[in-house]
Amino acid sequence: MDTPLRILADANIPAATDASGALGRVRLLPGREITRAEAEGADVLLVRSVTPVDAALLEGTPVRFVGSATAGTDHVDRPALGHLGVGFAWAPGSNATSVVEHVLAALLAVAADRGEALAGKTLGVVGTGAVGGRLAPRAEALGMSIVASDPPRAAAAEARGEAHPYVPLDAVLAQTDVVTLHTPLTTAAESPWPTRGLFGADAFAAMRPGAWFVNAARGGVVDATALRREAARRPCVLDVWPGEPTPDPETVGLAALGSPHVAGYAADGKVRGTAMLAAALRRWLAAGGAEAAPWDESAALGPDPPPVAAPPAPGDVEDPVAQAAWLDALARQAFSVRAEDARFRAALDAAGGAAERAAAFADLRRTYPARREWAHYAVEGEVPAPLRRAVADGLGMRIAG
Ligand SMILES: O=C(O)[C@H](O)[C@H](O)COP(=O)(O)O
């Protein structure tokens, strides 16, 4: 290519310049400022979830390739991109482990704060893709039993004549102590099983009284009015919100734990997303005859974090309530959902109107403290035998010695 490729990237994509700088000239902008006027000066767009990508953004611009460093693609009109002949890549699964660990940290925190056990509870997993599929075995290792609903996977298995473990959503809601959402956000035009507004008054009414509710998928899967009512009735862990980036202040106030759509923000997951896009962009360029050396992402992540310390053994190591408290005390050394919740509430409380709240929401995400996936943590000290499986396979931390 004679003139350098003009790559316009969301400044919130870590190492975007390192990953793609060898391919062209990289310019960084906040995702919400990637407008049509900016796209007119770009050949390639690299975005995250806050940039709506559609014909209005791209038609008539030089953009020939769009990469989204995200697992979800509901901000991208993929048929429009196909129609315009614009290449597209995204990063499915890149941050799944991060979301799983946010959810596990939150479940342990809620259990510990309520003086309840996690072991022995039933977890209803709604959607068993990259996140739900990884969450289930880890929650099982914490002693939870799993009931899952996934209509697309159930239908595919049935079409192949295969048995499957899925039950209808109503059965999940009726049978479980905790319901956690891990679906994509889809409309009826996109899927026979649309999820937009899936959780309204009826779905909540079908849940057990007092059952916990977790949403780290997309805010639009849940109806805002129903959610506000439920947040007053049951422990709700909310990382995503109807109406993002301006969540309803009352719902925030009522939530057991809240955060600004950062469940997937472990550094490992974000860098993995960058690497997936960089590889896809290289493949796209190679198809047009331009080869470039692969990007080595290892330098983008620092060394492993320091070890975490096994808390003192509980008096009764077989007591599931004490076990949840012990696991929470261990997990929170790596990553504190309570600290994130406090930071979130303080920033939103300090913000005035909707515009200020939206700015605060974006700022919280931009300045999210560094977090690593738990596989990078070694646990030092004595891990009581009944908790070893929960630490190794549930939290996924390494037991030293
Ligand atoms: O879809 C995803 O990958 C996640 O929701 C991701 O964490 C969104 O983050 P953003 O692109 O908005 O920074």
Ligand as a Chemical Component Dictionary entry (heavy atoms), coordinates in Angstrom:
data_LIG
# 
_chem_comp.id                   LIG 
_chem_comp.type                 NON-POLYMER 
_chem_comp.pdbx_formal_charge   0 
_chem_comp.three_letter_code    LIG 
# 
loop_
_chem_comp_atom.comp_id 
_chem_comp_atom.atom_id 
_chem_comp_atom.alt_atom_id 
_chem_comp_atom.type_symbol 
_chem_comp_atom.charge 
_chem_comp_atom.model_Cartn_x 
_chem_comp_atom.model_Cartn_y 
_chem_comp_atom.model_Cartn_z 
_chem_comp_atom.pdbx_ordinal 
LIG O1 O1 O 0 -19.159 -6.913 24.672 1  
LIG C1 C1 C 0 -18.183 -6.784 25.379 2  
LIG O2 O2 O 0 -17.078 -7.222 25.048 3  
LIG C2 C2 C 0 -18.269 -6.133 26.733 4  
LIG O3 O3 O 0 -19.546 -5.752 27.065 5  
LIG C3 C3 C 0 -17.257 -5.043 26.865 6  
LIG O4 O4 O 0 -16.723 -5.116 28.140 7  
LIG C4 C4 C 0 -17.806 -3.710 26.562 8  
LIG O5 O5 O 0 -16.865 -2.736 26.874 9  
LIG P1 P1 P 0 -16.674 -1.426 26.006 10 
LIG O6 O6 O 0 -16.489 -1.880 24.614 11 
LIG O7 O7 O 0 -17.924 -0.647 26.105 12 
LIG O8 O8 O 0 -15.482 -0.764 26.554 13 
# 
loop_
_chem_comp_bond.comp_id 
_chem_comp_bond.atom_id_1 
_chem_comp_bond.atom_id_2 
_chem_comp_bond.value_order 
_chem_comp_bond.pdbx_ordinal 
LIG O1 C1 DOUB 1  
LIG C1 O2 SING 2  
LIG C1 C2 SING 3  
LIG C2 O3 SING 4  
LIG C2 C3 SING 5  
LIG C3 O4 SING 6  
LIG C3 C4 SING 7  
LIG C4 O5 SING 8  
LIG O5 P1 SING 9  
LIG P1 O6 DOUB 10 
LIG P1 O7 SING 11 
LIG P1 O8 SING 12 
# 
